[in-house]
Amino acid sequence: RPDRPCAGPRPVGRRPQLVRVLALDLGSRRIGVAVSDSEGRVATPVTVLERHRDRPRLHREIATLVTDYDAGLVLLGLPIDLAGREGPAAANVLAERDELAAVVGVPVEVHDERMTTRIAERSLRERGDLDGRARRKVIDMVAASVILQDWLDRQAAADAPPEEPHA
């Protein structure tokens, strides 16, 4: 499948060579950034970029992150509503995906981000050590890591051999 992060043919009995993935939660004011480990198992929140009017410069900043983290794929959260429809926000992400793909030098994919900000918010509240202002500063990168972890888990499930039926 073209959406798998494999770098070549799958060796028999071994997990394929994976690439690091940089995930972005594209907000109107901030962009949350997360990165996977090179084995494609764990997502880690890394930073938040402030949006500014110079979109080409912002995309170059993202391209620098791709290089810094040696990412082979950029993953964007796609805001789909709970009914499964793509609205204006999703259209904006899809348009920005095309712009980013021309700059970052690696494939750019999208992944359904339904509920990720709520999951991130709940996770941060459960920690209990951050007030509302501190949570707002990190929520976007935590949401990016939730998006990425969901994508990684789905990739791992797709790569897993089918279970043997129990007798």
Salt bridges, closest charged atoms under 4 A:
ASP3 OD1 - ARG1 NE 3.04
GLU39 OE1 - ARG41 NH1 3.26
GLU61 OE2 - HIS52 NE2 3.33
GLU61 OE2 - ARG57 NE 3.16
ASP81 OD2 - ARG85 NE 3.22
GLU96 OE1 - ARG51 NH2 2.89
GLU96 OE1 - ARG55 NH1 3.38
GLU96 OE2 - HIS59 NE2 2.84
ASP98 OD1 - ARG97 NE 3.42
GLU99 OE1 - ARG55 NE 2.95
GLU99 OE1 - HIS59 ND1 3.99
ASP112 OD2 - ARG114 NH2 2.53
GLU121 OE2 - ARG125 NE 2.95
GLU121 OE2 - ARG135 NE 3.08
ASP129 OD2 - ARG127 NH2 2.88
ASP140 OD2 - ARG30 NE 2.72
ASP150 OD2 - HIS111 NE2 2.58
ASP150 OD2 - ARG154 NE 2.95
ASP159 OD1 - ARG4 NE 3.01
